[in-house]
Amino acid sequence: MTQTLANQSHGSALKALKCKECGAEYELQATHVCEYCFGPLEVSYDFSRLSQPITRESIEAGPNSIWRYRSFLPVETDNPIDVGTGMTPLLKSHRLARQLGLENLYIKNDAVNMPTLSFKDRVVSVALTRAQELGFSTVSCASTGNLANSTAAIATRAGLDCCVFIPADLEAGKVMGTLIYGPTVMAVQGNYDQVNRLCSEVANTHGWGFVNINLRPYYSEGSKTLGYEVAEQLGWELPDHIVAPLASGSLFTKIYKGFREFVDNGLVDDKAVRFSGAQAEGCSPIAQAYKEDRDFINPVKPNTIAKSIAIGNPADGVYAIDIAKKTNGTIESVTDAEIVEGMKLLAETEGIFTETAGGTTIAVLKKLVDAGKINPDEKTVVYITGNGLKTQEAVQGYIGQPFAIEPKLDSFERALERSRTLDRLDWQPVLV
């Protein structure tokens, strides 16, 4: 089942899987852990193998999706699974920036990514394309919600059988957003880390392609496209500072890798980019290790509304810490109450309804500004990775209720005056 298909392209830079710890190299198969030191494997490339050089012009001439960067991604085919994923808006912030006192704030909005409204569509498109090349007919994942949505949707498009595993207490919107595509869904009585351990056993027993287990080296490379797109959308220039959510830590590390690959291939000028990460206090093992200056992660039991980033034993946590430190960035955490306020702040200033992960990131952005850790003139990019329609429970009870009126003008006028009175009361503490 896992034999590599014949190379379908003359334009692949794929070289090997390489251990991030000891450097041992492996064939490009479905494996993710070094057999010598048990370190994680990641894809290495030899861009000199490409028959044509990569240029800004060749990228711009590509499809309006992540596959304009195909030469940087771990696939061999010229016909990847393209469902329009990527090239999401990079918005110059005005009202949020003004409220925070920033001059150059940009919002990378993957809340509108296709097809399932989160950045996970990027990594799954890459993983399932590689899964097909490796001969898998059944794909799966361990998920806190968004990944299950993406795997189910894109597997359907690709004609692959799909079985996904989620914690049983997942938000209803994310459960429905998976079931609609018709996969087999296993709701496990346990947290994400327990789900993930079960999936490792299933992968070994059934020989399925798990996007974030045996296919993880390929899957994680899809996150690099969030770095590529920002650089291209800024006019082929790197930002000064990025703020992104931390779950496993993989997204953080791959944005960094994406920036470096663009520099190494002459597509953008090199510059120092600061990397800052965001976690929820109820599941902040990376932030805790960073604050205590540790080079190891103590696993925690998640207890937060930010379920999409609630990974208690993050696989790439130590690598995220290393990047934050060497780039002069930082890693911070915020409370659930601050997360809700972050969701509201982004919606009320920029018209973007993000899920709890985005609320976490905005709340940390505000916290860093308040602490003087972001220069107002820095070109700062904040990454919004998912849509708030998936986590409506998080803001219920915090955003008010509609005014119930009769179909009469005087009823409307009374309600309008009431709404204005409430607005004045809300502003009173600020004015005083």
FIGU-216924 format. One record per residue: residue in three letters; z, y, x of N, C-alpha, C in turn. Coordinates in steps of 0.1 Angstrom, whole numbers, plus 5000, padded with zeros to 4 digits. Example, Ala and Ser with C-alpha at 12.3 -4.5 7.8 and 13.67 -1.06 7.14 Angstrom:
Ala507849435132507849555123507849675132 Ser507149785128507149895137507950005129 
This chain:
Met500049885008500050005000500050135009 Thr500550125021500750245029499750255040 Gln498650185039497650195050496950335048 Thr496750405060496050535059494550515056 Leu494150595047492650595043491850645055 Ala490550605054489650655065489650805064 Asn489550865076489551015077488351065069 Gln488651155059487651205051487151345055 Ser487751395066487451535070487251535085 His486451625089486351655104487151775108 Gly487951825098488751945101490251925101 Ser490751805104492251785104492851805117 Ala493951885118494651905131495851815132 Leu495951715122497151625123497151555136 Lys498351545142498551475155499451355154 Ala500751385149501751275149502951325141 Leu503851225138505151265133506051275146 Lys506851375146507751395158509151415154 Cys510051355161511451375159511951505163 Lys512651575154513151715158514251715168 Glu514851595170516051585179515551535193 Cys514951415193514651355207513251365211 Gly512351405201510951425205510051305204 Ala510651185200509851065199508751085189 Glu507551025191506451045182506150915175 Tyr505650925163505350815154503950835148 Glu503350725143502150735136502350805123 Leu501250855117501250935105501350855093 Gln502550785091502750695080503850755071 Ala504250675061505350715052506750675058 Thr507150765067508550745073509050885076 His510350895077510951025078512151035088 Val512650915093513750915102513450845115 Cys513850905126513650845139514450725141 Glu513850615146514450485147515350485160 Tyr515250585168516050595181517350675179 Cys517250795173518350885172518750915158 Phe517950865148518050895134517851045131 Gly517251115139516851255136515751265126 Pro515551375120514451395110513051405117 Leu512051355110510651365116509951485109 Glu509151545117508251645111506851635117 Val505851695110504551685114504251775126 Ser503551725135503051805146501451805146 Tyr500951915151499451945150498851975164 Asp497551945165496851995176495652065171 Phe495752205170494752285164493452295172 Ser493552245184492252245192491352135187 Arg491852045179490951935173490051985162 Leu490352105157489452155146488052185151 Ser487152155143485752175147485352325147 Gln486052405139485852545138487152625139 Pro487152735146488352815147488852865134 Ile490152885132490752945120490753095122 Thr490153165113490153305113490653365100 Arg490953495100491353565088490253545078 Glu489053565082487853565073487653425067 Ser487853315075487753175070488753145059 Ile489953195062491053185052490753255039 Glu490353385040490053465028488953405020 Ala488053335027486853275020487253145012 Gly488453095014488952975008489352994994 Pro489852884988490252884973491452974972 Asn491653024959492753114956493953024953 Ser494352944963495552854962496052824976 Ile497052744976497552704989496552634998 Trp495452584992494552515000493552595008 Arg493752735007493052815017493552795031 Tyr494752735032495452715044495352565048 Arg494352495043494352345044494452305059 Ser493852375068493852335082495252335088 Phe496152405082497552405086498452305079 Leu497852225070498652135062498351995065 Pro499351905063499251765068498451665059 Val497151705057496251615050494951605057 Glu494151505054492951475061491751505052 Thr491951495039490851505030490351655028 Asp489051665024488551795020488751825005 Asn489251724998489451734984490851704980 Pro491751804983493151784980493451804965 Ile494651774960494951794946495251944945 Asp494252014939494352154937494552194923 Val495752234919496052274905496352424904 Gly495752494914495952644914497252684919 Thr497952604927499252634932499152744943 Gly500052834943500152934953499453064950 Met499353154960498853284959499553364948 Thr500853344947501653414937501853564942 Pro502253644932502253794936503353824946 Leu502953914955503953984964504054124959 Leu505154154952505254284945506054384953 Lys505554504955506354604961507354654950 Ser508654644954509654684945509854834945 His510154884933510355024931511755044925 Arg512055004913513255024907514454954913 Leu514254824916515354744923515554804937 Ala514554844944514654904957515455034957 Arg515055114947515755244945517255224942 Gln517555124934518955104930519755054942 Leu519154974951519854924962519755014974 Gly518955114974518755204985517855164996 Leu516855084992515955025002514555095000 Glu513855115011512555185011511355085011 Asn511554965016510454875018510754735013 Leu511154715001511454584995510354524988 Tyr510054394991508954324984509554194978 Ile508954154967509454034960508353934959 Lys508553824966507553714965507953624953 Asn507053634943507453584929506853444926 Asp507553344930507053204927507653164913 Ala508253254906508653224892507353204883 Val506253254888504953234881504053134888 Asn504553054897503752964904503252854894 Met502052794897501452694888501452554895 Pro501652454886501652454872503052464865 Thr504152454873505452434866506452544869 Leu505952664874506752784875507852774886 Ser507652704897508552714908507852684921 Phe508452714932507852694945507652544948 Lys508252454941508152314943506652264941 Asp505952334933504552304931503752304944 Arg504152384953503552384967503752254974 Val505052214975505352104983504851974977 Val504851964964504451844957502951834958 Ser502151944957500751934958500351874972 Val501051914982500851854996501251714996 Ala502451684991502951544992502151444985 Leu501751484973500951384965499551364971 Thr498951474976497651454983497851354995 Arg498851375002499151275013499451135008 Ala500151134997500451004991499250924988 Gln498250994982496950924979496250884992 Glu496350965002495650925015496350795020 Leu497650785018498450675023498350545014 Gly497650565002497450454994498450424983 Phe499450514981500450494970499850514957 Ser500250434947499850444933501050484924 Thr502250474929503450524922504250624931 Val504550744925505250844932506550874925 Ser507550934932508850954927509551064935 Cys510751104930511551204937512951194932 Ala513851244940515251284936515251434934 Ser515751474922515551614919516651684912 Thr516851814915517751894907517051964895 Gly515751934893515051984882513652024885 Asn513552134893512152184896511252084902 Leu511752004911510951904918510451794908 Ala511351754899510951664889509851714880 Asn509951844876508851904868507551894876 Ser507551934889506351944897505751804899 Thr506651714903506151574906505451514894 Ala506151524882505551474870504251534866 Ala504151664867502951734863501751704872 Ile502051714885500951694894500551544896 Ala501451454894501151314894500251284882 Thr500451344871499651324859498251374862 Arg498051494868496751544871496051454881 Ala496751384890496151304900495951154896 Gly496451124884496350984879497250884886 Leu498450934890499450854897500550814887 Asp501050694888502250654881503450734886 Cys504450764878505550854882506850814876 Cys507850804884509250784880510150874887 Val510850964880511751064887513151034884 Phe514051084893515451064892516151204892 Ile517051224882517751354881519151334878 Pro520051424881521451414876521451424861 Ala522351354855522451354840522851484834 Asp523451574841523951704836522951814838 Leu521751784840520751884843520451974831 Glu520052104834519752194823518652134814 Ala518752164801517852104791516452144793 Gly516252274797514852314800514152244810 Lys514852204821514252124832514051984828 Val514951924820514651794815513451784806 Met513351874797512151884788510951914796 Gly511051994806509952034814509451924823 Thr510151814824509651694830509151594820 Leu509951564810509551464800508151494793 Ile507751614792506551654785505351584792 Tyr505451554805504251504812504251354811 Gly505251284805505151144803505551054814 Pro506351104824506851004834508050924829 Thr508450824837509650754835510750844841 Val511850884833512850964839514150894839 Met514850884850516150824852517150934853 Ala518050944843519151044844520450974850 Val520751004862521850934869523151004867 Gln524250924864525550974862526151004876 Gly525851124881526251164895525651294899 Asn526051344910525451474915524151434923 Tyr523551544928522251524935522351434947 Asp523451444955523551364967523651214963 Gln524251184952524351044947522950994943 Val522251084936520951054931520051024943 Asn520151104954519351094965519650954973 Arg520850924973521250794980520650674972 Leu520650684959520050574951518550564953 Cys517950684954516450684956516050624969 Ser516850644979516550584992516550434991 Glu517450374983517450234981516250184973 Val515850264963514650234955513450234963 Ala513350344971512150354980511950234989 Asn513050184995512950065003512649944996 Thr513149934983512949814975511649804969 His511149914963509949914955508649964963 Gly508850024974507650074982506950184975 Trp507650264967507050384961507050504971 Gly506150604968506150724976507050824970 Phe508250844977509150944973508851074980 Val508551174973508051294980509151354989 Asn510351344986511451404994512251305002 Ile511651185003512351075012511351025022 Asn510550925018509650865029508450955031 Leu508151045021507051145023507451275028 Arg508751295030509351425033508751505044 Pro508251445055507651525066506451595061 Tyr505651535052504451595046504851695035 Tyr505651655027506151735015506651875020 Ser507551875030508251995034507252095040 Glu506152045046505152135051504552235041 Gly504552195028504052285018504752415017 Ser506052415021506752545021506252645031 Lys505552605041504952695050504052795044 Thr503452755033502452845026503152975021 Leu504452965018505153085015505253185026 Gly505253135038505153225050503753275052 Tyr502753185051501353225052500953335042 Glu501253315030500853415019501453545021 Val502753555025503453685027502753755038 Ala502453685049501753755060500353805056 Glu499653725049498253765045498453885035 Gln499353875025499453975015500054105020 Leu500654105032501154225038500054285047 Gly498854235046497754295054497754235068 Trp497954095068498054025081499054085090 Glu500254085085501354145093502654075088 Leu503554045098504853985094505854085089 Pro506754045080507854145076508854165087 Asp509854245084510954265094512054175090 His512254135078513454065073513053985061 Ile513553865060513353785048514653735043 Val514853725030516053665023515553555014 Ala516053435016515553325008516753235005 Pro516653154994517753064990517752944999 Leu518952885000519152765008519652655000 Ala518952544999519452424993519552315004 Ser518452245007518552155018518352235031 Gly517852355031517552435043516052425047 Ser515352335041513952305045513052425042 Leu513152485031512252605028512452715038 Phe513652745042513952845052513352815065 Thr513452685070512852645083511352645083 Lys510752615071509252605071508652745069 Ile509252845063508752975063508753025078 Tyr509752995085509753035099508652965107 Lys508452835104507352765111506052815107 Gly505852855095504552915090504253045098 Phe505253135099505053255107504653225121 Arg505353135127505053105141503653045143 Glu503252965134501852905135500853015133 Phe501053115125500053225124500053305137 Val501253325143501253395156500553315166 Asp500853185167500253105178498753085177 Asn498253105165496753095163496153225162 Gly496853335166496253465167495853535154 Leu496453485143496153545130497053675127 Val498253685133499053795132499753825145 Asp500053955147500753995159502253945159 Asp502753905170504153855171505053975169 Lys506253945162507254045161508553975157 Ala509654035159510953975155511153985140 Val511353875133511553865119512953815117 Arg513853885110515153835107515153745095 Phe515953635096516053535085517453535080 Ser517553565067518953555060518853465048 Gly519853385047519853275037520953305026 Ala520653245014521553265003522053134996 Gln523353124994523953004988524953054977 Ala525152954967526252974957527552934963 Glu528653004961529952964966530352824962 Gly529952784950530252654945529552544952 Cys528552574961527952474969527352544981 Ser528152574991527752655002528052595015 Pro527752465018528052405030527352465042 Ile526152525040525452585052526152725055 Ala526452805044527152925046528552915053 Gln529252805048530552785054530452745069 Ala529452665072529352625087528852745095 Tyr528052835089527652955096528853045099 Lys529653065089530753155090531853105100 Glu531952975101532852915110532252875123 Asp531052925125530352905138530252755142 Arg530052665132529952525135528452485137 Asp528152385145526852325146526752195138 Phe527552175128527452065119527852105105 Ile527452025096527652055082528751955076 Asn529752015070530651935062530251925048 Pro529851805043529351795029530451835019 Val529951895008530851944997530351884984 Lys531251884974530851844960530451964953 Pro529251974948528752094941529552124928 Asn529752254926530352304914529852444912 Thr528652464907528052594905527052584894 Ile526752704888525652704878524252704885 Ala524252724898522952724905522652584909 Lys522252504899522052354901520852324910 Ser519852414909518652384917518852394932 Ile519852464936520152464951521452404954 Ala521952314945523252254946523152124954 Ile522952134967522852014975524052014985 Gly524951924983526151924990526051875004 Asn525051795007524851745021523451775025 Pro523151905029521751955032521151895045 Ala520051835043519451765055519051865066 Asp518651985063518152075073519052195075 Gly520352175071521352285072521552335086 Val521652245096521952295110520652365115 Tyr519452335111518252405116518152535109 Ala518652555097518652685090519652775097 Ile520752725101521752805108521252855122 Asp520552765129519952795142518952915140 Ile518152905130517153015128517853145124 Ala518853145115519553265112520153325124 Lys520753245133521353305145520353355155 Lys519353285157518453325168517553445164 Thr517453465151516653585146517553705142 Asn518853695145519753805142519853825127 Gly519753715119519953715105521353675101 Thr521553625089522853585085522753495073 Ile523853425069523853345057525053375049 Glu524853405036525953455028525953365015 Ser527153375008527253304995527853404985 Val527553374972528053454961528553374950 Thr529453434941530053364930529053334919 Asp529453254910528553234898528453364890 Ala529453434889529453564882528453664888 Glu528453664901527453744909526053694907 Ile525853564906524553504904523953554890 Val524753544880524353594867523953744868 Glu524753824874524453964876523153984884 Gly522953894894521653904901520453874892 Met520553774884519553744874519253864865 Lys520253924860520154044851519554154858 Leu520054184871519554294878518054284881 Leu517554174885516154154887515354174875 Ala515854114864515154134851515054274846 Glu516254344847516354484841515654584850 Thr515354554863514754654871513254624874 Glu512854494875511554454879510854374868 Gly511454334857510854264847510554114851 Ile511354064860511153924864512453844860 Phe512153734852513253654847513253534857 Thr514253524866514353424875515453324871 Glu515453204877516553104874517653144883 Thr518653054883519953074891519753084906 Ala518753014911518453024926518053164929 Gly517153224921516753364923517853454921 Gly518753434911519953514909520853514922 Thr520953394928521753384940521153464951 Thr519853464953519153534963519253684961 Ile519053734949519253874946520653924948 Ala521653844944523053874946523353884961 Val522853794969523053794983522353914990 Leu521153944985520454064990521354194988 Lys521854204976522754324973523954314982 Lys524554204984525754194992525454235006 Leu524254195011523954235025523654385026 Val523054435016522854585016524154655016 Asp525054615007526354675006527154665019 Ala526954565027527654545039526954605051 Gly525854675048525054745059524254645068 Lys523954525063523254425071521754425069 Ile521254515061519854535059519554685061 Asn518654715071518254855073517454905062 Pro517655015056516855065044515355075047 Asp515055095060513655105064512954975067 Glu513754865068513154735071512154695060 Lys511054635064510154575055510754435051 Thr511454435040512254315036511554235024 Val511454105026510854025015511953935010 Val512153934997513053844990512253744983 Tyr512653614984511853504978512553464965 Ile511753474954512153424941511453294939 Thr512153184937511553044938511452974925 Gly511953034914511852954901512053054889 Asn511653004877511553074865512853064857 Gly513353174851514553174843514453104830 Leu513253084825513153004813513652864814 Lys513852814827514352684829515852674829 Thr516552784830518052784831518652894822 Gln518152894809518652994800520152984797 Glu520652864799522152844796522952934805 Ala522452964817523253044827523553184822 Val522653244814522853384810523353394795 Gln523353284788523853284774525253344773 Gly525453444765526753504763526953624773 Tyr525953654781526053764791524953874788 Ile524053854779522953944777522854004763 Gly523953994755523954054742523253964731 Gln523154024719522553964708521554054701 Pro520554004694519754104687520454164675 Phe520054284671520654344659519954284647 Ala520854234638520354174625520254284615 Ile519054314610518954424600518154384588 Glu518254454577517554434565516154504567 Pro515154464559513854514560513754654554 Lys514654744558514754884552515054984563 Leu514455104562514555204572515955244575 Asp516755264565518155304567518955194575 Ser518655074573519254964580518854974595 Phe517654994597517155014611517855134618 Glu517955244610518455364616519955344620 Arg520755274612522155244615522255164628 Ala521355054628521354964640520955044653 Leu519955134651519455214663520655294668 Glu521355364659522455444664523555364670 Arg523755244665524755154671524355114685 Ser523055084687522555044700522755154710 Arg522455284705522655394714524155414718 Thr524955394709526455404711526855304722 Leu526355174720526655074730526155104744 Asp524955164744524355204757525255314764 Arg525755404756526555514762527855454767 Leu528455354760529655294764529455214777 Asp528255144778527955074791527855164803 Trp527255284801527055384812528355464815 Gln529255474805530455554807531255534820 Pro531555404824532255384836531455434849 Val530155424848529355474859529455624860 Leu529355694849529355834849530655894853 Val531755824849533055874852533255854867 
